[in-house]
Amino acid sequence: MLMSRRAAAAAEVIPDAVRTDVVTLWRYHDLRHELRSCDVGIGLGSHDLGVAVVATRLFYEGLFPRIVFTGANAPTTVGRFPRGEAVHYREYAVEQGVPAGAVLVEPRATNTAENLEFSRALLAERRIPVESVLIMSRPYQQRRAYATCRLLWPEVEVVCASNPLDLDDYVHSIGDARRVVDMLVGDTQRIEVYAQRGFAIPQEMPDEVRAAFERLVTAGYTSRLI
C-alpha cells in the first residue's frame, strides 16, 4: 500500500527536468480573457469535470443565462463518463442547483469543431439568438477553442475560460502528470497544424513556446501528437 501511494504521488508531479518548458506551454494556452456577460456558455466535453465546475460557477455569477454542454465520448473519457461527457456535465450542474431548463445537451460531438458546429445548430434550432459566447474548456484547450470558434462562428464575440487552477493543482486533479504534459504538447502542435489545414485561424507562437514544445517532444512527450 505504501509503494502504491508513493507511485500515485509521483504520478502527480511534473519532473524538474521539464517543468520550465511545461510552464511555458501552460501559460501560452491560457488566454487570460477578461470575463464578461455573454448570451450563452458552452462547456466543451473532455475527461476533465472541471469544465462543468467552472460552468456552474460562472452561471451562478450571472455571466450567461444558459449553458450548452457538448461532447460524446472518446477512448479517454468513456470509462469516467459512460453516458457521454455532456450528459455527465449536465448532471453535475443540475446536482449543484442549476435549473434543468437552463442546461442544453449536445451529445454527438467528438472534436472541438463539432463541439462548436453542433452547439451552434442546437441553439439555432431552439431559436436562441447568440451574439456572444463564453467557451469553457480544459486550461490547455483555450487557445485552440478560441481559434476554432473564430473560424467557424466568426459573427460571435468569443470569451474563453477554464477552472482557475494553477498547473500543479490541475495535475493533482487529473492524477497523471504524464497525461497532462502529453496533452499540452499535442494541443501546442495543433495550433499550427489545424490552422494550416483550415480548421482554425492562425495564432502567433512565440519562439520560446516553439522551443519548449520541441524540447518536450525530444523528451518523449509524444503520445498526443498528430
C-alpha positions in Angstrom: 0.0 0.0 0.0 2.9 2.4 0.9 4.5 1.9 -2.5 1.2 2.4 -4.4 0.7 5.7 -2.6 4.2 6.8 -3.4 3.7 5.8 -7.0 0.4 7.8 -7.1 2.1 10.8 -5.6 4.9 10.6 -8.2 2.4 10.4 -11.0 1.1 13.8 -9.9 4.5 15.6 -10.1 5.9 17.4 -13.2 9.5 16.3 -13.4 12.0 19.1 -12.6 13.9 18.5 -15.9 10.9 19.6 -18.0 9.0 21.8 -15.6 10.1 25.2 -17.1 9.0 24.1 -20.6 5.7 22.7 -19.3 5.0 26.0 -17.6 5.8 27.9 -20.8 3.2 25.9 -22.7 0.7 26.1 -19.9 0.9 29.9 -19.9 0.7 30.1 -23.7 -2.6 28.3 -23.8 -4.2 30.3 -21.0 -5.6 33.3 -22.9 -6.4 35.2 -19.6 -9.5 36.7 -21.1 -11.4 39.2 -19.0 -14.7 37.5 -18.2 -18.0 39.3 -19.1 -21.6 38.5 -19.6 -22.4 36.5 -22.7 -25.5 35.2 -24.4 -24.6 31.6 -23.7 -21.9 29.5 -22.0 -20.6 26.5 -23.9 -18.8 23.7 -22.0 -16.6 21.5 -24.2 -16.6 17.9 -23.3 -13.5 16.1 -22.2 -12.1 13.9 -19.3 -12.0 17.0 -17.1 -15.0 17.6 -14.9 -13.5 21.0 -14.1 -15.3 22.2 -17.3 -18.7 21.5 -15.6 -17.4 23.0 -12.3 -16.4 26.4 -13.9 -19.6 26.4 -16.0 -21.7 26.0 -12.9 -19.8 28.7 -11.0 -20.0 31.2 -13.8 -23.7 30.5 -14.3 -24.2 31.4 -10.7 -22.1 34.6 -11.1 -24.6 35.6 -13.8 -22.3 35.5 -16.8 -24.8 33.7 -19.0 -28.4 32.6 -18.7 -28.0 29.1 -20.2 -25.3 26.5 -20.7 -24.7 24.1 -23.6 -22.7 21.1 -22.7 -21.3 19.4 -25.8 -19.5 16.1 -26.1 -20.0 12.4 -26.8 -17.2 10.1 -25.7 -13.6 9.3 -26.6 -11.5 6.3 -25.5 -10.0 8.5 -22.7 -13.5 9.5 -21.4 -15.8 6.5 -21.8 -14.6 4.9 -18.5 -15.3 8.1 -16.5 -18.3 9.4 -18.3 -20.0 6.3 -19.7 -23.3 8.1 -20.6 -21.3 10.7 -22.5 -19.3 13.8 -21.5 -22.1 16.3 -22.0 -24.7 14.2 -20.2 -22.4 13.8 -17.1 -21.6 17.6 -17.1 -25.3 18.4 -17.2 -25.9 16.0 -14.3 -23.2 17.7 -12.3 -24.6 21.2 -12.9 -28.2 20.2 -12.1 -27.0 18.5 -8.9 -25.3 21.8 -8.0 -28.7 23.5 -8.3 -28.5 24.9 -11.9 -32.1 24.8 -13.2 -32.5 21.9 -15.6 -34.2 24.1 -18.1 -31.1 26.3 -18.3 -28.9 23.4 -19.5 -28.9 22.1 -23.0 -27.0 18.9 -24.0 -25.3 18.3 -27.4 -24.3 14.6 -27.2 -22.7 13.9 -30.5 -19.6 15.9 -30.9 -16.2 14.1 -30.9 -13.9 17.0 -31.6 -13.7 20.8 -31.0 -15.0 21.7 -34.4 -18.0 19.5 -33.9 -18.5 20.9 -30.4 -19.0 24.4 -31.8 -20.8 23.4 -35.0 -23.3 21.2 -33.3 -23.8 23.7 -30.4 -24.5 26.5 -32.9 -27.0 24.3 -34.7 -28.7 23.4 -31.5 -29.1 27.0 -30.4 -30.4 27.9 -33.9 -32.9 25.1 -33.7 -34.1 26.4 -30.3 -34.3 29.9 -31.8 -31.9 31.3 -29.2 -30.2 34.4 -30.5 -26.4 34.4 -29.9 -24.1 37.3 -30.4 -21.5 36.3 -27.8 -20.3 33.0 -26.3 -18.3 32.1 -23.2 -16.4 28.9 -24.1 -15.3 26.8 -21.1 -12.7 24.1 -21.7 -9.6 22.4 -20.2 -7.0 25.0 -19.5 -4.7 23.9 -22.3 -7.6 23.9 -24.8 -8.4 27.6 -24.5 -6.3 28.8 -27.4 -7.4 26.1 -29.8 -11.1 26.5 -28.9 -10.8 30.3 -29.5 -9.1 29.8 -32.9 -11.6 27.2 -34.0 -14.6 29.3 -32.9 -13.2 32.4 -34.7 -13.1 30.4 -37.9 -16.4 28.5 -37.7 -18.5 31.1 -35.9 -16.9 34.4 -36.9 -20.0 36.6 -36.2 -20.0 36.0 -32.4 -17.8 37.5 -29.8 -15.7 34.9 -28.0 -14.5 34.8 -24.4 -12.7 31.7 -23.1 -12.3 30.4 -19.5 -11.3 27.3 -17.6 -11.4 26.2 -14.0 -8.9 28.5 -12.4 -6.3 26.0 -11.1 -2.5 26.5 -11.2 -0.5 23.9 -13.1 0.3 21.7 -10.0 -3.2 21.8 -8.7 -4.5 20.8 -12.2 -2.1 17.9 -12.4 -3.2 16.8 -9.0 -6.9 17.0 -10.1 -6.2 14.8 -13.1 -3.8 12.5 -11.2 -1.4 11.9 -14.1 1.4 14.4 -14.9 2.5 12.5 -18.0 -1.0 12.7 -19.5 -1.2 16.4 -18.8 2.2 17.1 -20.4 1.3 14.9 -23.4 -1.9 16.8 -23.9 -0.2 20.2 -23.6 2.3 19.2 -26.3 -0.4 17.8 -28.5 -2.5 20.9 -28.3 0.5 23.1 -29.0 1.2 21.2 -32.2 -2.5 21.5 -33.2 -2.4 25.3 -33.0 -0.3 25.4 -36.2 -1.4 22.2 -37.9 -5.1 23.0 -37.6 -4.5 26.5 -39.0 -2.6 25.0 -41.9 -5.4 22.6 -42.6 -8.1 25.3 -42.5 -9.6 24.1 -39.2 -8.8 27.3 -37.2 -7.5 30.8 -37.6 -3.7 31.2 -37.2 -2.3 32.0 -33.8 1.1 33.6 -33.0 3.6 31.2 -31.5 6.5 32.9 -29.7 10.0 31.5 -30.2 10.2 30.4 -26.5 7.0 28.4 -26.9 8.2 26.7 -30.0 11.5 25.8 -28.4 9.7 24.5 -25.3 7.5 22.4 -27.5 10.4 20.9 -29.4 12.3 20.1 -26.2 9.3 18.3 -24.8 8.9 16.3 -28.0 12.6 15.3 -27.8 12.0 14.3 -24.2 9.4 11.8 -25.4 6.0 13.6 -24.7 4.6 12.5 -28.0 1.5 10.3 -27.4 -0.9 13.1 -28.4 0.9 14.3 -31.5 -0.9 14.1 -34.8 
